[in-house]
Amino acid sequence: MKIKPLADRVVIKMVEAEETTKSGIILAGSAKEKPQVAEVIAVGPGGMVDGKEVTMYVKPGDKVLMSKYAGTEVKVDSEQYTILRQNDILAIVE
């Protein structure tokens, strides 16, 4: 199944969090923070949203930094995705 977002929405897939710290300490599952870096899977067309013209700045394949608890989590074909508005994306990671 393919997900095609509407308007200014973006479909992302979370990047797995690091299992160890920089000093080599292995983190337990409960000690890990929710990841904030994700890969863009699909992008809506933009256009008129709430009476304003929206231009899409991200594209599929981009790595992005997002607001911590933004978006709606969905499960499609046993894969976990998040759908959020472009304005919930804070930056593109290069």
Buried (B, 14 or more C-beta within 10 A) or exposed (E): EEBEBEBBBBBBEBBEEEEEEEEEEEEEEEEEEEEBBBBBBBBBEBEEBEEEEBEBEBEEEBBBEBEEEBBEEEEEEEEEBBBBBBEBBEEEEE
